[in-house]
Amino acid sequence: MAAGDEHQRRILTQIAPVSWEHPADRAALNALRRIPGFDLALRKIFGLFGERALRLAFKANAVRTSEKQYAWVHARLARVCEVLDLEERPECYISQTPVVNAGAVGFGKPFIVLNSSMLEVLSEDEVEAVLGHEVGHILSGHVFYRTLLILIRYLVLFRYPLAGLALIPIHVALMEWYRKSELSSDRAGVLAVQNPQVTMSALMQLAGGMRGVTLDLDEFIAQSDEYRAGGDLLDAVYKVLNVLGQTHPFAVIRVAELRDWIESGEYDRILAGEYQHRDENDDRPYREDLREAAKGYQDGARELFDEVDAAVDRLRDRLTGAFRGRAED
């Protein structure tokens, strides 16, 4: 273990990514892979650009971590790979970027990119949780599709609009899966640091942290509960519309999803050694994943409709009260 850790972490030997993956993530990705010609179309897009160009861009305009460059990031990544049992440590680059964010990109040999602003805003423990999140993407096989989505968004949709029109259905499908993949990798981040508070604090910082400002996690969790509790009719509609153009679920939603997963007991069971290993066949059928994902969507839709129904009732009561007041006058 690297020095400076405040508790002994369990090494999750040969843990299979399915152990932490969100069922909606697995179902969405499986559905994408079953579209005839989907992988072929994406690989043709990749062929236009290639991994070499991506890697050279970061080698030319970013700093690769090592024992001499950002040594603490290098050491934290080594520990994350040890805990999640990733044998070949990916390269990690620090890019001079003001947006607090990170990503895992590439095809044959994925690598991690941390924006420099993240190192200014997050603590070292929170950065380690982010590294765990990105390693989770790599282990789950997300990176190929995530990288192609980036290429579609920034190189095709914006630079070649006519080609972009043909790719809109693929873009929309990938965006929906992309958001669900974040929920899976948030869980990997928790397992990497084995301190849920650190991961949730990192999400809070990503939502609105800045250098020199101290934020309160309990207050942010309360905000998450308030968001989930709903509001009036417009609030319910905006919750759906606001996320459509987003690559990531809202931070308050991610915190709430993590809390649900932890409270379900899955997190503790994994730390106790009750998880699927990579050499075991995944006997969980695709249909079961689809049922779980569908149930999640149905529950979300039912919750939205309940919120809308309650908001309409409140609006009707207010209008009725107003009319009665006028009639009495």
Secondary structure, DSSP 8 states (H G I E B T S, - for coil): --TT-SS-----TTB-GGGT--HHHHHHHHHHHTSTTHHHHHHHHHHHH-HHHHHHHHHHHSEE--SSSSHHHHHHHHHHHHHTT-SS---EEEE--SS--EEEE-SSS-EEEEEHHHHHHS-HHHHHHHHHHHHHHHHTT-HHHHHHHHHIIIIIITT-HHHHHHHHHHHHHHHHHHHHHHHHHHHHHHHHHT-HHHHHHHHHHHHH--TT----HHHHHHHHHHHHH--SHHHHHHHHHHHTT-SS--HHHHHHHHHHHHHTTHHHHHHTT-S-BTTS-----HHHHHHHHHHHHHHHHHHHHHHHHHHHHHHHHHHHHHHHHHHH-
